[in-house]
Structure formats: structure tokens, C-alpha cells
Amino acid sequence: MGQNRGVDLSLGRIEAARALIDPVFLDTPGALLLDAQQLLIAVWALDIAGGQITTISAILNPDKLTHLGPVADYAALLRSAS
């Protein structure tokens, strides 16, 4: 996996706790968003056309992420960021 970069997640008006982005290539280019304990927060999939990102799709539903590994408690992350 690629180099991790720290970012502040901004989801709508809610700012979440600090997260790591780990670039991956599954069926499409994308990234795994991990919390400080390396638990999965979300997966981003990127659509690229003409060398530019045209769409970013995000999966946050823990039921759809569990097959990838341990999933973070998203609600607790949001509470800790407040």
C-alpha cells in the first residue's frame, strides 16, 4: 500500500477525527480511510477520465466494509471530534 497521509475528514458540516488515507487499487483506484488504531472508516473509489478524477464514491456502511477487516466505530469518531 502507498504512503499514508493524515487528513481532517469533513463530511457535510461534521468534522471527524484525524484519519489516515492509504491508497489502494482494488477494481478501481481508491483509498482506505483508517482511524488512529488502523480501523477502517470508509473506502473511496475514484473514477478517472482524461487523467483527472471525475467522481469520488465513498462507502461508509460498516455492514459493507466488514469483509475488508476491522471497522471503526464511526459514531464514536464523530462524538470525539466534537
Backbone bond lengths (Angstrom), bond angles and torsions (degrees), N, CA, C in turn:
res aa  C-N    CA-C-N  psi(-1)  N-CA   C-N-CA  omega(-1)  CA-C   N-CA-C  phi
1 M - - - 1.445 - - 1.518 108.70 -
2 G 1.316 115.21 161.51 1.454 119.96 -174.37 1.508 113.69 -80.50
3 Q 1.321 113.24 -174.65 1.457 120.63 -179.32 1.524 110.21 -69.04
4 N 1.338 116.53 131.94 1.470 120.99 178.28 1.519 109.85 -76.28
5 R 1.317 115.67 142.61 1.457 121.04 175.71 1.520 108.36 -130.59
6 G 1.312 116.93 133.83 1.460 120.77 176.99 1.516 110.31 -79.66
7 V 1.310 116.69 138.02 1.468 121.56 177.45 1.513 108.90 -143.20
8 D 1.316 115.69 157.70 1.457 120.64 170.71 1.517 107.11 -94.90
9 L 1.315 116.19 122.65 1.458 119.99 178.10 1.515 109.18 -76.87
10 S 1.305 116.21 135.30 1.447 120.86 174.31 1.521 107.00 -126.57
11 L 1.313 117.32 110.16 1.456 122.61 -178.10 1.512 107.70 -117.04
12 G 1.326 115.83 101.00 1.449 119.39 -174.15 1.520 108.34 65.33
13 R 1.323 116.59 -128.04 1.464 120.72 178.77 1.516 111.65 -95.08
14 I 1.322 117.04 3.24 1.468 120.54 -175.20 1.517 109.34 -101.78
15 E 1.301 117.13 126.55 1.456 121.23 175.65 1.510 108.54 -98.88
16 A 1.307 116.77 126.52 1.465 121.60 -178.54 1.526 109.85 -94.61
17 A 1.299 115.06 172.70 1.462 121.75 178.61 1.524 110.41 -64.71
18 R 1.280 115.26 164.62 1.460 121.88 179.72 1.528 110.09 -56.47
19 A 1.321 116.55 140.53 1.463 121.48 -178.01 1.520 109.96 -136.50
20 L 1.322 115.79 159.95 1.456 122.44 174.43 1.515 108.84 -105.82
21 I 1.313 116.00 142.20 1.460 120.60 174.20 1.520 107.22 -109.85
22 D 1.318 116.28 123.67 1.453 122.54 -179.65 1.526 108.01 -115.98
23 P 1.349 118.22 104.72 1.465 119.93 -178.50 1.532 111.27 -60.81
24 V 1.322 116.36 139.40 1.466 122.24 178.96 1.524 108.93 -141.88
25 F 1.317 116.24 164.37 1.457 122.04 171.37 1.510 106.88 -129.69
26 L 1.332 116.58 105.89 1.464 121.37 177.00 1.531 105.81 -98.78
27 D 1.300 119.12 -105.08 1.465 121.18 171.82 1.522 110.57 -86.92
28 T 1.303 116.07 -17.12 1.458 123.47 -177.43 1.523 107.59 -149.07
29 P 1.332 119.43 158.46 1.466 119.06 175.96 1.522 110.44 -61.06
30 G 1.319 116.97 146.75 1.457 119.98 179.53 1.507 111.30 -175.52
31 A 1.319 114.90 -159.77 1.459 120.10 -177.38 1.521 109.77 -154.25
32 L 1.323 114.30 149.68 1.463 121.77 170.12 1.514 106.93 -98.71
33 L 1.330 118.24 132.11 1.454 122.38 174.12 1.518 107.34 -100.09
34 L 1.329 116.23 121.98 1.458 122.52 -175.00 1.517 110.26 -119.55
35 D 1.345 116.51 145.62 1.468 119.52 175.81 1.528 109.06 -83.51
36 A 1.318 116.83 -176.72 1.466 121.80 -176.42 1.526 112.78 -61.85
37 Q 1.333 118.00 -23.70 1.470 121.91 178.62 1.534 111.33 -94.31
38 Q 1.352 116.82 12.62 1.469 122.76 -179.64 1.530 112.66 66.00
39 L 1.337 117.42 25.06 1.464 122.03 174.38 1.522 108.42 -89.44
40 L 1.313 116.41 143.33 1.452 122.45 -175.52 1.531 111.64 -71.98
41 I 1.325 116.16 127.36 1.463 122.43 176.00 1.527 109.66 -98.25
42 A 1.320 116.08 -47.13 1.467 121.09 -175.07 1.520 109.69 -161.39
43 V 1.323 114.69 167.14 1.462 122.44 172.54 1.512 107.27 -123.42
44 W 1.329 116.03 133.82 1.455 121.57 174.04 1.517 108.17 -108.32
45 A 1.320 117.43 136.05 1.461 123.29 172.26 1.528 107.24 -116.41
46 L 1.321 115.92 135.58 1.461 121.32 -177.00 1.518 110.43 -110.41
47 D 1.327 116.54 134.14 1.460 121.95 168.99 1.522 106.32 -99.57
48 I 1.325 115.72 128.62 1.460 120.78 -176.50 1.521 108.57 -123.04
49 A 1.333 115.47 130.52 1.465 121.65 176.53 1.526 107.83 -138.80
50 G 1.297 116.15 133.95 1.463 119.75 178.88 1.511 112.73 61.22
51 G 1.336 116.88 29.73 1.462 120.45 178.88 1.517 114.51 76.97
52 Q 1.341 118.11 9.21 1.461 121.55 179.80 1.519 110.02 -126.19
53 I 1.329 115.49 147.20 1.465 120.56 174.44 1.519 107.84 -71.27
54 T 1.327 115.88 124.09 1.467 120.09 -179.72 1.525 112.16 -105.08
55 T 1.338 116.83 -28.29 1.464 121.30 -178.79 1.526 109.13 -146.77
56 I 1.327 115.92 140.28 1.462 121.94 170.77 1.521 106.88 -119.60
57 S 1.338 115.73 119.86 1.462 121.31 176.45 1.520 107.94 -106.88
58 A 1.328 117.10 137.28 1.460 121.47 -178.77 1.520 110.44 -120.95
59 I 1.324 115.45 139.46 1.463 121.70 173.34 1.521 106.93 -115.54
60 L 1.336 116.45 117.96 1.462 122.98 -179.75 1.520 112.56 -114.52
61 N 1.312 117.64 -12.54 1.457 122.24 -176.21 1.533 110.02 -67.60
62 P 1.344 118.26 114.09 1.461 120.10 -177.35 1.525 113.28 -59.54
63 D 1.339 118.04 -28.86 1.463 120.50 178.08 1.526 111.64 -64.74
64 K 1.327 116.93 -27.33 1.460 121.03 -179.93 1.530 112.24 -92.72
65 L 1.337 117.08 -6.34 1.462 120.87 -177.22 1.527 113.71 -106.38
66 T 1.313 118.19 -17.19 1.471 120.75 -171.14 1.520 113.51 -60.07
67 H 1.332 119.02 -27.88 1.467 119.95 179.26 1.529 112.44 -69.74
68 L 1.348 117.55 -11.35 1.464 121.58 179.02 1.521 112.92 -92.07
69 G 1.333 117.10 -12.00 1.462 120.55 -179.70 1.512 110.94 138.37
70 P 1.345 116.08 -171.57 1.464 120.26 -179.05 1.528 111.86 -61.60
71 V 1.333 115.82 135.22 1.464 122.30 -175.73 1.526 110.04 -106.84
72 A 1.327 116.08 139.31 1.460 122.50 178.77 1.527 110.42 -70.56
73 D 1.318 116.04 157.78 1.464 122.50 173.33 1.529 106.77 -85.87
74 Y 1.335 115.51 93.84 1.459 121.51 -174.03 1.528 112.03 -59.76
75 A 1.315 117.48 -41.47 1.465 120.52 179.44 1.536 110.72 -61.07
76 A 1.324 117.18 -40.29 1.463 120.66 178.85 1.536 110.14 -67.16
77 L 1.319 117.98 -36.84 1.473 120.44 176.47 1.516 111.17 -61.42
78 L 1.331 116.37 -43.01 1.458 119.84 179.47 1.535 110.96 -65.40
79 R 1.335 115.96 -41.32 1.475 118.71 178.27 1.513 111.00 -63.36
80 S 1.334 118.13 -40.04 1.473 120.88 -178.13 1.522 111.76 -70.03
81 A 1.327 116.93 -22.94 1.463 120.23 -179.61 1.518 112.09 -81.62
82 S 1.326 118.02 -14.76 1.462 120.10 -177.27 1.503 111.62 -79.77
